[in-house]
Amino acid sequence: MKILFAGPSLPDAAKLCGDVMDVRPPAVHGDVLAAVRAGATAIGIIDGGFEHVAPVWHKEILYALQEGVAVFGAASMGALRAAECAAFGMVGIGRIYEDYASGRRLDDADVALLHGPAELGYPALSLPLVNVDATLDRLEADRTIAAPEVANLRDAARRIFYKDRTWSAILKARENGMSWTATTQLLTERTVNQKRADALALVREMTLWAGEKAERRGDWVFRATSLWRMAADQS
């Protein structure tokens, strides 16, 4: 059984996955352990809760790997955990994961966004910094926007709290640059949703996954500490 935790990065995950995967809401503390106990052979983490709930625990991921469960991560919380647990055997996928794994990106908040409820399809109410950077990279590579203006917009985006970050807020916070109307239209029309792209890559990878046991990396042994036993008993 393949279990996928997804939310605002891929709100249509259930439709895309069909019967191939059991799609569940964003992962929080205890969910990966519960998935292993439910018989998962592969677990994909795209999104996860973090603000008002305890986030998915690294120890759960190590437990899954010890049990031979393949664990994949991408796009959002999954990219963060994959970068942190790659040395133990978790498989990271996509540009966002690679940026964290290489150290090019450090701040967890770069993937965060404000969004609406699951019942409405997790509508995005703010703009994650990873999507800002991907969009500006494309526009700079195409020479649609000059390098100084790109740097101006990047600096402005980084000064804004993740819940308040939108193209409009970025344009208000920047130094003088291109005309407001032209830039707003350009950024809106050419926005790159890197989180969705990476999430789709994870879905493709898990769809093709043929059932191999997780390949553990490194010489490590899972330790069932008292804290772990307490958490496991409560889950």
Secondary structure as UniProt FT lines:
FT   STRAND          2..5
FT   TURN            8..9
FT   TURN            11..12
FT   HELIX           13..17
FT   TURN            18..19
FT   STRAND          22..24
FT   STRAND          27..28
FT   TURN            29..30
FT   HELIX           31..37
FT   TURN            38..39
FT   STRAND          42..45
FT   HELIX           58..66
FT   TURN            67..68
FT   STRAND          70..74
FT   TURN            75..76
FT   HELIX           77..85
FT   HELIX           86..88
FT   STRAND          91..93
FT   HELIX           95..102
FT   HELIX           108..111
FT   HELIX           118..120
FT   HELIX           129..141
FT   TURN            142..143
FT   HELIX           147..158
FT   TURN            162..164
FT   HELIX           167..173
FT   HELIX           180..189
FT   HELIX           194..208
FT   HELIX           226..234
//
